[in-house]
Amino acid sequence: MKIEYDSVRDLLYIWFGLPGERAAKTETVVPGVHADFDRQGRLLGIEVLDASEVLRHRVQFEVMLTPSLAEMAPA
């Protein structure tokens, strides 16, 4: 996980994916908060626009995570 904040644009981005992965779909979670997903529906990152304003309020949402093949393999 990697967290970046751009104070000039007041933009916060939380990366969950691997470097170089590209989003196939972006969904608006709440106004100002967007979630990026890959082609398999895995969460790659969360972007918060106007972060200093949005994060003054409690932002809560749920994302259904798909288990990876490694997690599903028998031990």
N, CA, C and O atoms as a GROMACS GRO file, in nm:
protein
  300
    1MET      N    1   0.085  -0.116   0.000
    1MET     CA    2   0.000   0.000   0.000
    1MET      C    3   0.090   0.123   0.000
    1MET      O    4   0.194   0.126   0.066
    2LYS      N    5   0.048   0.224  -0.075
    2LYS     CA    6   0.123   0.348  -0.085
    2LYS      C    7   0.022   0.463  -0.077
    2LYS      O    8  -0.085   0.457  -0.139
    3ILE      N    9   0.056   0.566  -0.001
    3ILE     CA   10  -0.032   0.681   0.013
    3ILE      C   11   0.041   0.804  -0.038
    3ILE      O   12   0.155   0.831   0.002
    4GLU      N   13  -0.023   0.878  -0.128
    4GLU     CA   14   0.035   1.001  -0.181
    4GLU      C   15  -0.061   1.116  -0.159
    4GLU      O   16  -0.183   1.100  -0.170
    5TYR      N   17  -0.006   1.233  -0.126
    5TYR     CA   18  -0.088   1.353  -0.112
    5TYR      C   19  -0.023   1.465  -0.191
    5TYR      O   20   0.096   1.494  -0.174
    6ASP      N   21  -0.101   1.528  -0.278
    6ASP     CA   22  -0.056   1.642  -0.358
    6ASP      C   23  -0.120   1.766  -0.297
    6ASP      O   24  -0.240   1.790  -0.315
    7SER      N   25  -0.041   1.844  -0.224
    7SER     CA   26  -0.097   1.961  -0.155
    7SER      C   27  -0.136   2.073  -0.250
    7SER      O   28  -0.223   2.154  -0.217
    8VAL      N   29  -0.075   2.079  -0.368
    8VAL     CA   30  -0.110   2.182  -0.467
    8VAL      C   31  -0.251   2.157  -0.521
    8VAL      O   32  -0.332   2.249  -0.532
    9ARG      N   33  -0.280   2.031  -0.554
    9ARG     CA   34  -0.413   1.996  -0.607
    9ARG      C   35  -0.508   1.947  -0.499
    9ARG      O   36  -0.624   1.920  -0.527
   10ASP      N   37  -0.459   1.935  -0.374
   10ASP     CA   38  -0.538   1.885  -0.261
   10ASP      C   39  -0.600   1.750  -0.295
   10ASP      O   40  -0.721   1.729  -0.282
   11LEU      N   41  -0.513   1.659  -0.340
   11LEU     CA   42  -0.555   1.527  -0.388
   11LEU      C   43  -0.484   1.420  -0.307
   11LEU      O   44  -0.362   1.423  -0.292
   12LEU      N   45  -0.560   1.325  -0.256
   12LEU     CA   46  -0.505   1.211  -0.182
   12LEU      C   47  -0.532   1.085  -0.263
   12LEU      O   48  -0.644   1.065  -0.311
   13TYR      N   49  -0.430   1.000  -0.278
   13TYR     CA   50  -0.449   0.874  -0.348
   13TYR      C   51  -0.387   0.762  -0.265
   13TYR      O   52  -0.272   0.772  -0.222
   14ILE      N   53  -0.464   0.657  -0.245
   14ILE     CA   54  -0.417   0.540  -0.172
   14ILE      C   55  -0.408   0.425  -0.272
   14ILE      O   56  -0.509   0.384  -0.329
   15TRP      N   57  -0.287   0.374  -0.293
   15TRP     CA   58  -0.260   0.267  -0.389
   15TRP      C   59  -0.263   0.132  -0.318
   15TRP      O   60  -0.198   0.114  -0.215
   16PHE      N   61  -0.338   0.038  -0.375
   16PHE     CA   62  -0.339  -0.099  -0.326
   16PHE      C   63  -0.279  -0.194  -0.429
   16PHE      O   64  -0.234  -0.303  -0.395
   17GLY      N   65  -0.279  -0.154  -0.555
   17GLY     CA   66  -0.230  -0.237  -0.663
   17GLY      C   67  -0.080  -0.236  -0.674
   17GLY      O   68  -0.011  -0.166  -0.598
   18LEU      N   69  -0.029  -0.312  -0.767
   18LEU     CA   70   0.114  -0.320  -0.795
   18LEU      C   71   0.154  -0.205  -0.888
   18LEU      O   72   0.070  -0.157  -0.964
   19PRO      N   73   0.279  -0.162  -0.882
   19PRO     CA   74   0.324  -0.056  -0.973
   19PRO      C   75   0.297  -0.094  -1.119
   19PRO      O   76   0.324  -0.207  -1.160
   20GLY      N   77   0.245   0.000  -1.195
   20GLY     CA   78   0.218  -0.024  -1.336
   20GLY      C   79   0.080  -0.076  -1.367
   20GLY      O   80   0.039  -0.076  -1.484
   21GLU      N   81   0.005  -0.122  -1.267
   21GLU     CA   82  -0.132  -0.170  -1.293
   21GLU      C   83  -0.220  -0.052  -1.331
   21GLU      O   84  -0.208   0.057  -1.274
   22ARG      N   85  -0.307  -0.074  -1.425
   22ARG     CA   86  -0.396   0.031  -1.474
   22ARG      C   87  -0.540   0.000  -1.437
   22ARG      O   88  -0.583  -0.116  -1.436
   23ALA      N   89  -0.613   0.104  -1.408
   23ALA     CA   90  -0.755   0.087  -1.375
   23ALA      C   91  -0.835   0.064  -1.503
   23ALA      O   92  -0.813   0.128  -1.605
   24ALA      N   93  -0.929  -0.030  -1.495
   24ALA     CA   94  -1.020  -0.057  -1.605
   24ALA      C   95  -1.154   0.012  -1.581
   24ALA      O   96  -1.230   0.036  -1.674
   25LYS      N   97  -1.182   0.042  -1.453
   25LYS     CA   98  -1.310   0.102  -1.418
   25LYS      C   99  -1.291   0.190  -1.294
   25LYS      O  100  -1.218   0.154  -1.202
   26THR      N  101  -1.357   0.305  -1.295
   26THR     CA  102  -1.356   0.395  -1.179
   26THR      C  103  -1.501   0.418  -1.137
   26THR      O  104  -1.587   0.449  -1.220
   27GLU      N  105  -1.527   0.402  -1.009
   27GLU     CA  106  -1.661   0.425  -0.955
   27GLU      C  107  -1.657   0.536  -0.852
   27GLU      O  108  -1.565   0.543  -0.771
   28THR      N  109  -1.757   0.624  -0.856
   28THR     CA  110  -1.770   0.726  -0.754
   28THR      C  111  -1.834   0.662  -0.633
   28THR      O  112  -1.944   0.608  -0.641
   29VAL      N  113  -1.765   0.668  -0.520
   29VAL     CA  114  -1.812   0.606  -0.396
   29VAL      C  115  -1.906   0.703  -0.324
   29VAL      O  116  -2.019   0.668  -0.291
   30VAL      N  117  -1.858   0.821  -0.300
   30VAL     CA  118  -1.933   0.935  -0.250
   30VAL      C  119  -1.877   1.055  -0.324
   30VAL      O  120  -1.768   1.045  -0.379
   31PRO      N  121  -1.947   1.168  -0.327
   31PRO     CA  122  -1.892   1.284  -0.398
   31PRO      C  123  -1.750   1.316  -0.351
   31PRO      O  124  -1.725   1.336  -0.232
   32GLY      N  125  -1.657   1.322  -0.446
   32GLY     CA  126  -1.518   1.352  -0.415
   32GLY      C  127  -1.432   1.231  -0.385
   32GLY      O  128  -1.311   1.246  -0.367
   33VAL      N  129  -1.490   1.112  -0.378
   33VAL     CA  130  -1.413   0.990  -0.350
   33VAL      C  131  -1.440   0.889  -0.461
   33VAL      O  132  -1.554   0.852  -0.488
   34HIS      N  133  -1.331   0.844  -0.525
   34HIS     CA  134  -1.343   0.752  -0.639
   34HIS      C  135  -1.258   0.629  -0.614
   34HIS      O  136  -1.148   0.638  -0.559
   35ALA      N  137  -1.309   0.513  -0.653
   35ALA     CA  138  -1.238   0.387  -0.638
   35ALA      C  139  -1.203   0.333  -0.777
   35ALA      O  140  -1.288   0.328  -0.865
   36ASP      N  141  -1.078   0.294  -0.795
   36ASP     CA  142  -1.029   0.238  -0.922
   36ASP      C  143  -1.018   0.086  -0.909
   36ASP      O  144  -0.966   0.034  -0.810
   37PHE      N  145  -1.068   0.015  -1.012
   37PHE     CA  146  -1.067  -0.131  -1.014
   37PHE      C  147  -0.999  -0.181  -1.141
   37PHE      O  148  -1.003  -0.114  -1.244
   38ASP      N  149  -0.936  -0.300  -1.134
   38ASP     CA  150  -0.878  -0.360  -1.253
   38ASP      C  151  -0.985  -0.439  -1.327
   38ASP      O  152  -1.102  -0.437  -1.288
   39ARG      N  153  -0.946  -0.509  -1.432
   39ARG     CA  154  -1.043  -0.584  -1.514
   39ARG      C  155  -1.108  -0.700  -1.440
   39ARG      O  156  -1.218  -0.743  -1.476
   40GLN      N  157  -1.041  -0.750  -1.335
   40GLN     CA  158  -1.098  -0.859  -1.255
   40GLN      C  159  -1.182  -0.807  -1.140
   40GLN      O  160  -1.233  -0.886  -1.060
   41GLY      N  161  -1.196  -0.676  -1.129
   41GLY     CA  162  -1.278  -0.618  -1.023
   41GLY      C  163  -1.203  -0.596  -0.893
   41GLY      O  164  -1.265  -0.566  -0.790
   42ARG      N  165  -1.070  -0.610  -0.895
   42ARG     CA  166  -0.991  -0.588  -0.774
   42ARG      C  167  -0.967  -0.439  -0.753
   42ARG      O  168  -0.941  -0.365  -0.848
   43LEU      N  169  -0.975  -0.398  -0.628
   43LEU     CA  170  -0.953  -0.258  -0.592
   43LEU      C  171  -0.805  -0.224  -0.609
   43LEU      O  172  -0.719  -0.288  -0.548
   44LEU      N  173  -0.776  -0.123  -0.691
   44LEU     CA  174  -0.639  -0.080  -0.713
   44LEU      C  175  -0.605   0.044  -0.632
   44LEU      O  176  -0.491   0.062  -0.588
   45GLY      N  177  -0.705   0.130  -0.611
   45GLY     CA  178  -0.676   0.253  -0.539
   45GLY      C  179  -0.799   0.335  -0.511
   45GLY      O  180  -0.906   0.312  -0.567
   46ILE      N  181  -0.781   0.431  -0.422
   46ILE     CA  182  -0.888   0.523  -0.384
   46ILE      C  183  -0.834   0.664  -0.398
   46ILE      O  184  -0.727   0.697  -0.346
   47GLU      N  185  -0.908   0.747  -0.470
   47GLU     CA  186  -0.870   0.886  -0.492
   47GLU      C  187  -0.968   0.977  -0.418
   47GLU      O  188  -1.090   0.959  -0.427
   48VAL      N  189  -0.914   1.074  -0.346
   48VAL     CA  190  -0.998   1.170  -0.274
   48VAL      C  191  -0.967   1.309  -0.327
   48VAL      O  192  -0.858   1.361  -0.306
   49LEU      N  193  -1.063   1.369  -0.397
   49LEU     CA  194  -1.050   1.504  -0.448
   49LEU      C  195  -1.085   1.602  -0.337
   49LEU      O  196  -1.168   1.572  -0.252
   50ASP      N  197  -1.022   1.719  -0.337
   50ASP     CA  198  -1.045   1.818  -0.232
   50ASP      C  199  -1.033   1.751  -0.096
   50ASP      O  200  -1.120   1.765  -0.010
   51ALA      N  201  -0.924   1.677  -0.078
   51ALA     CA  202  -0.905   1.592   0.038
   51ALA      C  203  -0.916   1.664   0.171
   51ALA      O  204  -0.974   1.610   0.266
   52SER      N  205  -0.862   1.785   0.182
   52SER     CA  206  -0.868   1.855   0.310
   52SER      C  207  -1.012   1.886   0.350
   52SER      O  208  -1.044   1.890   0.469
   53GLU      N  209  -1.098   1.907   0.252
   53GLU     CA  210  -1.240   1.933   0.280
   53GLU      C  211  -1.315   1.802   0.306
   53GLU      O  212  -1.389   1.791   0.404
   54VAL      N  213  -1.296   1.703   0.219
   54VAL     CA  214  -1.369   1.577   0.230
   54VAL      C  215  -1.335   1.504   0.360
   54VAL      O  216  -1.423   1.447   0.424
   55LEU      N  217  -1.207   1.505   0.398
   55LEU     CA  218  -1.166   1.429   0.515
   55LEU      C  219  -1.199   1.498   0.647
   55LEU      O  220  -1.174   1.441   0.754
   56ARG      N  221  -1.253   1.617   0.641
   56ARG     CA  222  -1.305   1.680   0.763
   56ARG      C  223  -1.431   1.609   0.810
   56ARG      O  224  -1.466   1.612   0.928
   57HIS      N  225  -1.497   1.545   0.716
   57HIS     CA  226  -1.619   1.471   0.744
   57HIS      C  227  -1.584   1.323   0.749
   57HIS      O  228  -1.483   1.280   0.693
   58ARG      N  229  -1.665   1.248   0.816
   58ARG     CA  230  -1.640   1.104   0.820
   58ARG      C  231  -1.679   1.042   0.686
   58ARG      O  232  -1.792   1.057   0.641
   59VAL      N  233  -1.585   0.975   0.623
   59VAL     CA  234  -1.610   0.908   0.496
   59VAL      C  235  -1.600   0.759   0.522
   59VAL      O  236  -1.495   0.708   0.562
   60GLN      N  237  -1.710   0.688   0.499
   60GLN     CA  238  -1.711   0.544   0.524
   60GLN      C  239  -1.782   0.477   0.409
   60GLN      O  240  -1.888   0.521   0.365
   61PHE      N  241  -1.723   0.368   0.360
   61PHE     CA  242  -1.787   0.290   0.255
   61PHE      C  243  -1.731   0.149   0.259
   61PHE      O  244  -1.627   0.124   0.321
   62GLU      N  245  -1.799   0.058   0.192
   62GLU     CA  246  -1.756  -0.082   0.189
   62GLU      C  247  -1.724  -0.121   0.046
   62GLU      O  248  -1.787  -0.074  -0.049
   63VAL      N  249  -1.625  -0.208   0.032
   63VAL     CA  250  -1.587  -0.261  -0.098
   63VAL      C  251  -1.579  -0.412  -0.084
   63VAL      O  252  -1.514  -0.462   0.007
   64MET      N  253  -1.645  -0.485  -0.173
   64MET     CA  254  -1.639  -0.630  -0.172
   64MET      C  255  -1.509  -0.672  -0.238
   64MET      O  256  -1.486  -0.641  -0.354
   65LEU      N  257  -1.423  -0.742  -0.164
   65LEU     CA  258  -1.295  -0.785  -0.217
   65LEU      C  259  -1.304  -0.928  -0.267
   65LEU      O  260  -1.365  -1.014  -0.204
   66THR      N  261  -1.243  -0.952  -0.382
   66THR     CA  262  -1.240  -1.085  -0.440
   66THR      C  263  -1.110  -1.152  -0.396
   66THR      O  264  -1.003  -1.095  -0.416
   67PRO      N  265  -1.117  -1.272  -0.337
   67PRO     CA  266  -0.994  -1.337  -0.292
   67PRO      C  267  -0.904  -1.371  -0.412
   67PRO      O  268  -0.954  -1.405  -0.519
   68SER      N  269  -0.773  -1.361  -0.393
   68SER     CA  270  -0.680  -1.396  -0.500
   68SER      C  271  -0.672  -1.548  -0.511
   68SER      O  272  -0.714  -1.620  -0.421
   69LEU      N  273  -0.618  -1.596  -0.621
   69LEU     CA  274  -0.603  -1.741  -0.641
   69LEU      C  275  -0.513  -1.800  -0.535
   69LEU      O  276  -0.535  -1.913  -0.492
   70ALA      N  277  -0.411  -1.726  -0.492
   70ALA     CA  278  -0.319  -1.777  -0.389
   70ALA      C  279  -0.393  -1.798  -0.257
   70ALA      O  280  -0.365  -1.894  -0.185
   71GLU      N  281  -0.486  -1.710  -0.225
   71GLU     CA  282  -0.562  -1.724  -0.100
   71GLU      C  283  -0.659  -1.841  -0.106
   71GLU      O  284  -0.695  -1.897  -0.003
   72MET      N  285  -0.701  -1.878  -0.226
   72MET     CA  286  -0.800  -1.984  -0.243
   72MET      C  287  -0.734  -2.122  -0.250
   72MET      O  288  -0.803  -2.223  -0.232
   73ALA      N  289  -0.602  -2.128  -0.276
   73ALA     CA  290  -0.534  -2.256  -0.292
   73ALA      C  291  -0.523  -2.328  -0.157
   73ALA      O  292  -0.498  -2.264  -0.055
   74PRO      N  293  -0.542  -2.460  -0.157
   74PRO     CA  294  -0.530  -2.535  -0.032
   74PRO      C  295  -0.388  -2.525   0.024
   74PRO      O  296  -0.292  -2.517  -0.052
   75ALA      N  297  -0.377  -2.526   0.154
   75ALA     CA  298  -0.246  -2.513   0.219
   75ALA      C  299  -0.170  -2.644   0.222
   75ALA      O  300  -0.059  -2.650   0.273
   0.00000   0.00000   0.00000
